[in-house]
Amino acid sequence: MMNKNTEPAKLVTYNRDGLIEREHCGYVILRNKMHIVEKIGDDKNYPFYLRSCAKPLQAALIIDYELDKKFNLSEKEIAICAASHSGEQLHIDIVKSLLDKFEIPISKLKCIQHQPLSKVAQDELKKQGNCPTALHNDCSGKHAMMLGLCKINDWDMDNYDNINHPLQKAIKNKIYELCELKEEYPITKDNCGVPVHSMPLDNIARGYLNLFCNPKYEKIKNAFLNNPYIIGGENKTDTKIIENTQNIIAKVGAEGLCVVVNTEREEAFALKICDANKTAREFVSIDLINNLHWGDIKISHDIETECHEKIGEISTFL
């Protein structure tokens, strides 16, 4: 349980020959622009940190400040700004392209260096005898965007990660506007070093609907729909969902979060897996999409392998 008041629902049970080996609990909120359609589990409006689910909301400032127009950003460059990319060469090249357009050196990126999330990219780096750079950080596109916003607004680039920086204040205002927040919620630093906000799942779903179903932000919507591999990459859940559906946008966040938007029906669901298990998150997300008739996605081979070889039959409570 997340705290003593919340009541998570059992979402996935792993069953082997009649015995339960593992269970995953969590919450789902399905809503349209007007109201909540369905809830699974009672989160009691408990706030969760957005983690990387904040990225599309933060990217709204690209449009608000006309960063896209002033630097003639391509759809792929807009996509990388909202991505949690796998650090493959495709992703690295696009982030470099952004920084080159902004005429900002890589050294200005505040995100730490870490190995690319892609196993293929890790192996390639090792083969070449190279070390990862800040560009390989899955948040480097977001950080490049932040530096671009600082440049056009003549804001200091050396402390753009500070919570009191004009950029971070603008991001907070935009997130609170899109997510229709009426009160203050906790804020902390994300793993990549910049502030990250918290809010109830319902507000997360509202924010995504207000972003992706607003003609003003159509460029961001199209960047997601047309560039799923840039948004994630190798073996990423959001990439799989977007690639295998029509008019569906997905974005995952650390610690078991996933938000999915049906841009045609203008409905969205926000999902939280309590123990942050990525396999359970992907399975429940896909199961929800299929049950809602938003798509017909086959379970991925890697999850099938895990289920068959390690944990047996899967059933959901949806």
C-alpha positions in Angstrom: 0.0 0.0 0.0 1.2 3.5 -0.8 0.0 4.8 2.6 -2.4 3.7 5.3 -5.4 5.4 3.6 -5.1 4.3 0.0 -6.7 1.1 -1.2 -4.8 -0.3 -4.2 -6.4 -3.0 -6.4 -4.9 -6.2 -7.3 -4.0 -5.7 -11.0 -1.9 -8.7 -12.0 -1.5 -12.2 -10.6 1.2 -14.6 -11.7 -0.1 -18.1 -11.5 1.8 -21.4 -11.9 -0.2 -24.6 -12.0 -2.9 -23.2 -9.7 -0.6 -21.5 -7.2 -0.1 -17.7 -7.0 3.6 -16.9 -7.1 3.5 -13.1 -7.4 0.9 -10.2 -7.4 1.1 -6.6 -8.3 -1.3 -3.9 -7.0 -1.9 -0.4 -8.1 -4.4 2.2 -9.3 -6.0 3.2 -12.6 -8.0 6.3 -13.4 -9.8 6.6 -16.7 -11.3 9.9 -17.6 -12.5 12.2 -20.4 -12.3 16.0 -20.4 -15.4 16.3 -18.2 -15.2 13.6 -15.6 -13.8 10.3 -14.3 -15.2 7.4 -16.2 -13.8 4.6 -14.0 -11.4 4.0 -11.2 -9.6 0.8 -10.3 -8.3 1.0 -6.7 -8.9 4.0 -4.5 -5.9 6.3 -4.5 -7.7 8.8 -2.2 -6.2 11.6 -4.4 -2.7 10.7 -3.1 -0.1 12.6 -5.0 2.6 10.8 -7.0 5.7 12.4 -8.5 5.3 12.8 -12.3 8.8 11.6 -13.0 9.2 11.3 -16.8 5.5 11.7 -17.3 6.2 15.4 -16.8 8.1 15.6 -20.0 5.2 16.2 -22.5 3.8 18.8 -20.1 7.1 20.6 -19.8 7.4 20.5 -23.6 4.3 22.6 -23.9 6.6 25.6 -23.4 8.2 24.9 -26.8 4.9 26.1 -28.3 4.2 28.8 -25.7 7.5 30.5 -26.2 7.6 29.7 -30.0 10.9 27.8 -29.6 9.8 25.6 -32.5 9.3 28.6 -34.8 12.4 30.6 -33.8 14.7 27.6 -34.4 12.7 25.8 -37.1 12.5 22.6 -35.0 11.7 19.4 -36.8 9.1 17.0 -35.6 11.8 14.6 -34.5 13.5 17.4 -32.5 10.2 18.2 -30.7 9.8 14.5 -30.0 13.2 14.2 -28.3 12.4 17.1 -26.0 9.6 15.0 -24.5 11.4 11.6 -24.7 12.8 9.2 -22.2 15.1 7.9 -24.9 17.2 4.7 -24.9 20.5 6.5 -25.8 20.8 4.9 -29.2 22.7 6.7 -32.0 19.4 8.0 -33.5 18.6 9.7 -30.2 22.1 11.1 -29.7 22.2 12.6 -33.1 18.9 14.4 -32.6 19.9 15.9 -29.3 23.2 17.1 -30.9 21.1 18.7 -33.7 19.1 20.6 -31.1 22.1 21.9 -29.3 23.8 22.9 -32.5 20.7 24.9 -33.5 20.7 26.6 -30.2 24.5 27.1 -30.4 24.9 25.7 -26.9 27.7 23.3 -26.0 27.1 19.9 -24.6 28.9 20.9 -21.4 25.9 23.1 -20.4 23.7 20.0 -19.9 23.1 19.4 -16.2 22.0 15.8 -16.6 24.5 13.2 -15.4 26.4 10.8 -17.6 25.1 7.2 -17.5 25.1 4.2 -19.7 22.4 4.3 -22.4 19.3 2.3 -21.5 19.5 0.4 -24.8 21.5 -2.9 -24.4 22.5 -2.6 -28.1 23.8 0.9 -27.5 25.7 -0.2 -24.4 27.4 -3.0 -26.3 28.3 -0.6 -29.1 29.9 1.9 -26.7 31.8 -0.9 -25.1 33.0 -2.3 -28.5 34.2 1.2 -29.5 36.0 1.7 -26.1 34.0 4.9 -25.5 32.5 6.2 -22.3 28.9 7.5 -22.1 28.3 11.2 -22.1 25.5 13.4 -20.9 23.9 12.9 -24.3 23.3 9.2 -23.4 21.2 10.3 -20.4 17.6 9.4 -21.2 16.6 13.0 -20.2 19.1 14.8 -22.4 16.5 16.0 -24.9 14.5 17.6 -22.2 17.6 19.3 -20.8 18.5 20.6 -24.3 15.0 22.0 -24.6 15.4 23.7 -21.3 18.6 25.3 -22.4 17.0 26.5 -25.6 14.2 28.1 -23.6 16.8 29.8 -21.4 18.5 31.2 -24.5 15.4 32.7 -26.1 14.3 34.3 -22.8 17.8 35.5 -21.9 17.7 33.4 -18.7 20.9 32.2 -17.0 21.9 28.8 -18.4 24.2 27.8 -15.5 21.5 27.2 -12.9 18.5 26.3 -15.0 18.0 23.3 -12.7 17.3 25.5 -9.6 13.8 25.5 -8.4 13.7 29.3 -8.2 15.0 29.7 -11.8 12.5 31.5 -14.1 12.4 28.5 -16.3 11.4 26.2 -13.5 8.8 28.7 -12.4 7.4 28.8 -15.9 7.3 25.0 -16.0 5.5 24.8 -12.7 2.9 27.3 -13.9 2.3 25.4 -17.1 2.0 22.1 -15.4 -0.4 23.5 -12.8 -2.5 25.1 -15.6 -2.7 22.0 -17.8 -3.3 19.6 -14.8 -5.9 21.9 -13.3 -4.2 22.0 -9.9 -5.8 24.2 -7.3 -3.5 23.5 -4.4 0.2 23.0 -3.8 1.7 19.5 -3.9 5.2 18.3 -2.9 8.1 18.9 -5.2 11.5 17.3 -5.3 14.4 16.8 -7.7 14.2 14.1 -10.3 17.0 11.7 -11.0 18.2 13.9 -13.9 18.6 16.9 -11.5 15.7 19.2 -12.3 12.6 19.8 -10.2 9.7 17.3 -10.5 6.2 17.9 -9.3 3.6 15.6 -7.7 -0.1 15.4 -8.0 -3.0 12.9 -7.9 -3.4 10.5 -10.9 -6.7 12.2 -11.9 -4.8 15.5 -12.4 -2.1 13.7 -14.4 -4.8 12.4 -16.8 -6.4 15.8 -17.0 -3.0 17.4 -17.9 -2.5 14.9 -20.7 -5.9 15.5 -22.2 -5.5 19.3 -22.0 -2.2 19.0 -23.8 -2.8 16.3 -26.4 -6.4 17.2 -27.2 -5.7 21.0 -27.6 -5.1 22.2 -31.2 -2.6 24.7 -29.9 -0.2 21.8 -29.1 -0.9 19.7 -32.2 2.8 19.7 -33.0 3.6 17.9 -29.8 0.8 15.4 -30.4 2.1 14.7 -34.0 5.6 14.4 -32.7 4.5 11.5 -30.5 2.2 9.8 -33.0 4.8 10.0 -35.8 8.0 9.3 -33.9 7.3 6.5 -31.4 10.9 5.2 -31.5 12.3 8.6 -30.7 10.0 8.9 -27.6 11.4 5.7 -26.1 13.4 3.3 -28.2 14.6 -0.3 -27.7 12.0 -2.4 -25.8 10.2 0.7 -24.3 6.6 0.3 -23.4 5.4 3.7 -24.7 7.1 3.1 -28.1 5.4 -0.3 -28.4 2.0 1.2 -27.6 2.3 4.1 -30.1 3.7 1.9 -32.8 0.9 -0.7 -32.6 -2.1 1.6 -32.4 -3.8 4.5 -34.1 -4.2 7.9 -32.5 -2.9 6.6 -29.2 -0.2 8.4 -27.2 1.7 6.8 -24.3 4.4 8.0 -21.9 5.9 6.0 -19.1 7.5 7.4 -15.9 9.7 5.9 -13.3 8.3 4.0 -10.3 5.4 2.3 -12.2 3.7 5.2 -14.0 2.1 5.1 -17.4 -0.3 7.6 -19.0 -2.2 6.7 -22.2 -4.3 9.1 -24.3 -6.8 8.2 -27.0 -6.6 11.5 -29.0 -9.6 10.6 -31.1 -12.0 9.8 -28.3 -10.4 12.4 -26.0 -10.1 9.9 -23.1 -7.0 9.0 -21.1 -6.0 6.7 -18.3 -3.2 7.1 -15.7 -1.8 4.0 -14.2 0.4 3.4 -11.1 1.9 0.1 -10.2 2.7 0.2 -6.5 5.9 -1.8 -6.6 7.0 -0.2 -9.9 7.4 -3.5 -11.7 8.0 -2.7 -15.4 6.6 -6.0 -16.7 3.4 -5.6 -14.8 3.1 -1.9 -15.9 3.4 -2.9 -19.6 1.1 -5.8 -19.3 -1.6 -3.8 -17.5 -1.3 -0.9 -19.9 -1.7 -3.1 -23.0 -4.5 -5.1 -21.4 -6.4 -1.8 -20.6 -5.9 -0.6 -24.2 -7.2 -3.9 -25.6 -10.2 -4.0 -23.1 -11.1 -0.4 -23.9 -11.0 -1.3 -27.7 -8.5 1.4 -28.3 -6.3 -1.2 -30.0 -5.4 -4.8 -30.3 -1.8 -5.1 -29.2 -0.1 -8.5 -28.9 1.9 -9.1 -25.8 5.6 -8.5 -26.6 8.0 -11.5 -27.0 10.1 -10.5 -24.0 7.2 -10.5 -21.7 5.9 -13.8 -23.1 9.3 -15.3 -22.5 9.3 -14.1 -18.9 5.8 -15.3 -18.2 6.3 -18.7 -19.7 9.8 -19.4 -18.4 9.7 -17.7 -15.0 6.2 -17.2 -13.8 3.6 -19.1 -15.8 0.1 -17.9 -16.5 -0.9 -14.3 -16.2 -4.4 -13.1 -15.3 -5.6 -9.6 -14.7 -8.3 -8.0 -12.7 -9.6 -5.4 -15.1 
